[in-house]
Structures are given as C-alpha cells and as structure tokens.
Amino acid sequence: MQAEVQTRRFTADEFYRMAESGIFGPDERVELIEGEIVEMSAIGDRHMVCVNQANELFILAFAGRAKVSIQNAVRLNTRNVPQPDLVLFRPNAKYRSTTRPRAENCFLVMEVSDSSLRYDTTVKVPIYAKTGVPEVWIEDLQNDLLHVYRNPSSDGYATQLMLVPEQSVTLAAFPETSFSVRDLLLTDLPIVD
C-alpha cells in the first residue's frame, strides 16, 4: 500500500519570516518558486563578472530614472519570490531608498545563465510572464546569446528575441538607451584576478 504524500507550500510572507529568523544560512542561495523553496545553482566566475558588468552599465545608464537591485529577491505574488541576478525597477517616489522590487514596479528582470538555462526558460520565465513582469533578459553564457522576452500574458511572452554579440539591445521602457550584447555577455574575454 502506497501512502499519500502531502507537500507543504509556503507563502512569500512565510518565506521572508524564515529568512529574517535565520533559517537559511548566510551564504545559502534560495528562492521561492510556486510556493517551494528552491536551492539556486552556484555562481561561476563568468556569471559573477557578467552580473557586475550589467550592474555598472545599468547604474550609469539609469541613474535618477530607475533603481538596480543585484541578486536580491523580487516579490512577484504570494507564492513566488525569485532571486534574479538583476532587477531594474521604479522606486516609490516618497520612499526611494527603501522601496523593494515587486512585479508591479519592475522594468526588467535579468537572469545570467551558465548552467540553468532550461530552468530559467521553462520555469522562471513563465512565472515572470504570468505575474506581469514587462521584460526579461536571459544572458545565455553557454551559447553566447541574449534571450529577450517582452509583452507578458498568462500564456507567456508574445515577443521573444535571441540576440548575438554583434547586436545591440534596448529596454522597451527606455528605448533611447542601447547596450551592446557583447558588453553584457563579455564574450571571449579572460577572467583575471
């Protein structure tokens, strides 16, 4: 006789309380996906350098217009609190310094993928779409591509692009600001100490 297995899903509020109470270790990288606590994959050298590069490019490009949050949680709804590599968001005008990123104030969510492309595209991107995140970029480090997703709906993103290093990209929210895909992916550059 096989027993019925019950799973316990968590809410965003419970997830935040667990984090604040120290249940997760200081170096433990976890996120809440569809109510489940998921361990995130380790960050390699190129991943780290690409996140740092995007952070610098975005802070310089969007100073005074948007906030950049690096490898921090974004609350999408009651069951999803992913921890993307970068979020570009609109802070509350009254509380600019203390506004947290949420689905409704995001301009862009960016994931850097050197080993998690399938998970990012099949699990996280659909969640971003159904929660209304207007734009998602995935830096595909294995294939040197930038995947761009725009125009979300409950069925996914209506617009999906794959850009190569020779191309440039703009955000739908800031079409006047352009980035070289090569500068984001740091293609063919050595990582030095």
Legacy VTK file of the C-alpha trace (Angstrom):
# vtk DataFile Version 3.0
C-alpha trace
ASCII
DATASET POLYDATA
POINTS 193 float
0.000 0.000 0.000
1.413 3.343 -1.028
0.912 6.335 1.269
-0.397 9.670 0.059
2.329 12.278 0.258
1.369 15.778 1.300
3.598 18.680 0.412
3.635 21.999 2.227
3.868 25.110 0.102
4.951 28.401 1.613
3.767 31.961 1.099
6.003 34.928 0.410
5.366 36.247 3.940
6.421 32.900 5.463
9.487 32.801 3.236
10.549 36.297 4.353
9.977 35.377 8.024
12.143 32.268 7.619
14.909 34.363 6.082
14.678 37.012 8.817
14.746 34.391 11.580
17.970 32.857 10.227
16.576 29.533 8.991
18.630 29.955 5.831
22.385 30.227 6.264
24.113 33.497 5.351
25.612 32.004 2.188
22.604 29.867 1.298
21.065 30.920 -2.020
17.369 30.045 -2.094
14.247 31.405 -3.739
10.520 30.722 -3.502
9.092 29.268 -6.715
5.406 28.281 -6.800
5.478 28.000 -3.006
8.516 25.699 -2.901
11.899 26.702 -1.521
14.415 26.033 -4.274
18.196 25.991 -3.940
19.853 28.086 -6.589
22.840 26.895 -8.606
26.322 28.079 -7.769
27.723 31.181 -9.433
30.746 30.728 -11.670
33.386 33.349 -12.467
31.904 34.497 -15.785
28.433 34.637 -14.219
29.755 36.891 -11.437
31.632 39.160 -13.836
28.573 39.489 -16.131
26.373 40.455 -13.177
28.934 43.048 -12.087
29.159 44.377 -15.655
25.372 44.691 -16.037
25.184 46.377 -12.637
27.722 49.015 -13.661
26.177 49.591 -17.095
22.661 49.915 -15.675
23.569 52.176 -12.751
25.330 54.561 -15.130
22.578 54.436 -17.761
19.553 54.734 -15.464
20.773 56.940 -12.611
17.854 59.021 -11.374
15.356 57.120 -13.556
15.368 53.622 -12.048
16.951 51.529 -9.285
19.146 48.491 -9.870
18.907 45.536 -7.492
21.527 42.806 -7.776
20.899 39.193 -6.709
18.088 40.168 -4.356
14.566 38.862 -4.021
11.673 40.284 -6.010
8.184 39.566 -4.704
6.018 38.599 -7.663
2.967 37.270 -5.809
2.097 35.231 -2.697
3.899 32.088 -3.969
6.851 33.448 -5.963
9.890 35.268 -4.628
12.698 34.557 -7.095
16.162 35.980 -6.707
17.165 37.087 -10.205
20.634 38.356 -10.984
19.418 41.880 -11.720
16.171 43.807 -11.413
15.648 47.278 -12.828
12.675 48.849 -11.068
10.783 52.060 -10.332
11.061 53.028 -6.665
8.264 54.704 -4.745
8.892 58.455 -5.091
8.303 59.025 -1.372
10.498 56.090 -0.267
13.158 55.937 -2.999
15.834 54.386 -0.796
13.669 51.729 0.831
11.414 50.527 -1.988
11.636 46.795 -2.689
11.254 45.433 -6.209
7.868 43.812 -6.910
6.225 42.607 -10.106
4.242 45.831 -10.478
7.261 48.159 -10.300
9.738 46.158 -12.429
11.007 47.416 -15.748
13.283 44.411 -16.313
14.344 41.165 -14.689
17.650 39.681 -15.836
18.948 36.174 -15.260
22.523 35.166 -16.063
22.581 31.509 -17.032
25.682 29.409 -17.338
24.123 26.135 -16.121
20.440 26.916 -15.509
19.123 27.910 -18.953
16.454 25.214 -19.106
15.171 26.038 -15.623
15.245 29.776 -16.305
13.340 29.456 -19.595
10.827 26.730 -18.682
10.100 27.557 -15.030
11.037 31.145 -14.219
10.183 32.943 -17.484
6.557 31.665 -17.461
6.204 32.854 -13.837
7.582 36.267 -14.765
5.077 36.441 -17.645
2.009 35.442 -15.662
2.872 37.907 -12.879
3.217 40.754 -15.383
6.963 41.462 -15.418
7.157 43.520 -18.643
10.567 42.372 -19.822
13.027 39.557 -19.053
16.550 39.130 -20.371
18.496 35.898 -20.003
22.218 36.026 -20.626
22.902 32.567 -22.076
26.611 32.151 -21.368
26.861 28.646 -22.859
25.710 29.810 -26.295
26.726 33.498 -26.170
23.145 34.674 -26.726
20.855 37.193 -25.071
17.260 35.950 -24.852
14.789 38.848 -24.666
11.153 38.372 -23.605
8.536 41.150 -23.855
4.759 41.658 -23.781
3.702 39.313 -20.964
0.411 37.480 -20.592
-0.816 34.487 -18.624
0.243 32.357 -21.621
3.836 33.622 -21.773
5.631 36.385 -23.618
4.301 37.415 -27.019
7.694 38.739 -28.136
10.786 36.541 -27.876
14.136 37.504 -29.395
17.576 35.865 -29.457
20.391 38.352 -29.926
24.011 37.624 -30.767
27.064 39.567 -29.508
27.227 41.725 -32.662
23.780 43.180 -31.961
22.540 45.784 -29.525
19.511 45.796 -27.257
17.243 48.403 -25.682
14.638 48.094 -22.961
11.041 48.652 -24.002
10.697 51.119 -21.088
13.833 53.055 -22.098
14.158 52.772 -25.905
16.608 55.662 -26.077
19.248 53.691 -24.122
21.100 50.980 -26.013
23.532 48.278 -24.844
25.925 46.140 -26.833
25.087 42.463 -26.337
28.836 41.769 -26.369
29.277 44.196 -23.450
26.613 42.316 -21.478
27.860 38.795 -22.266
31.566 39.663 -22.047
32.194 37.240 -24.885
35.742 35.917 -25.313
37.220 37.993 -22.509
39.594 36.453 -19.962
38.623 36.470 -16.282
41.565 37.827 -14.275
42.254 38.202 -10.556
LINES 1 194
193 0 1 2 3 4 5 6 7 8 9 10 11 12 13 14 15 16 17 18 19 20 21 22 23 24 25 26 27 28 29 30 31 32 33 34 35 36 37 38 39 40 41 42 43 44 45 46 47 48 49 50 51 52 53 54 55 56 57 58 59 60 61 62 63 64 65 66 67 68 69 70 71 72 73 74 75 76 77 78 79 80 81 82 83 84 85 86 87 88 89 90 91 92 93 94 95 96 97 98 99 100 101 102 103 104 105 106 107 108 109 110 111 112 113 114 115 116 117 118 119 120 121 122 123 124 125 126 127 128 129 130 131 132 133 134 135 136 137 138 139 140 141 142 143 144 145 146 147 148 149 150 151 152 153 154 155 156 157 158 159 160 161 162 163 164 165 166 167 168 169 170 171 172 173 174 175 176 177 178 179 180 181 182 183 184 185 186 187 188 189 190 191 192
